[in-house]
């Protein structure tokens, strides 16, 4: 396999032109490629490729359209990220409140292994998760003003303060090792089952990582899918032999999760922002129908109607 070698901005533009991409404003293209990275921009080329696995763009595709998809993905990534952070904060607050109320506010109390599932199949997992949390106290406890204050003045860190330095992934793992009655009490807040919340937290952590690392989001798929919901039925999402074709492990599944876990006001604002981003993209991308792009994302034709459901 030939090595990939450095290409100047002019060479990058020539490569894109040779693949059929129309570049009318070379100055603008150079500026964008220099600032945003050729590799990142062309990560969206698959939507505009004439034949799968080829490298030729659909006739008439403009550089501005490719860049518009890059900007669209960035826009929705930022929208989803800020709303996932709301859920992250909510979960940290709810879990720390429930566990502190029941088990105490010192690490030796709330991190007692007896407070967690006694399922022998999860014994290793319980040990690993608790060790991760204790490690965060040792490593990051002095890096944050709140945790440092408690360590210096009281010699311990309450859970409602400790969660500040715990990642969303660890919070999800913590939930997964709780006793079933504690999981149920927390899940009741969202009117879903404990197992569903466990899965939602896993998928939210996955999407959060994609957003935080600025990876391509619009066509991201998770390995596991969410259970069927009333929203799938309400929207009459089409099915095939494997079940619903949208809203299972795609970006619309994330929309459904956020519908369940955000407040109505938060969710409605998010959907309105997404619609605005879609409308802007629709105006800027001509060679590929917006319906095809939404299909790639996993959005059904009536995706916006979810805002009208309870």
Buried (B, 14 or more C-beta within 10 A) or exposed (E): EEEEEEEEBEEBBEBBBEBBBBBEEEEEBBEBBEEBEBEBBBBBBEBBBEEEEEEBBBEEBBBBBBBBBBBBBBBBBBBBBEBBBBBBEBBBEBBBEBBBEBBBBBBEBBBEEEBBBEEEEBBEBBEEBBEBBEEBBEEBBEEBEBBBEBBEEEEBBBBBBBBBBBBBBBBBBBBBBBBEEBBBBBBEEBEBBBBBBBBBBBBBBBBBBBBEEEEBBBBBEBEEBBEBBEBBEBBEBEEEEEEBBBBBBBBBBBBBBBBBBBEEEBBBBBBEBBEEBBEBBBEBBBBBEBEEBBBBBBBBEEBBBBBEEE
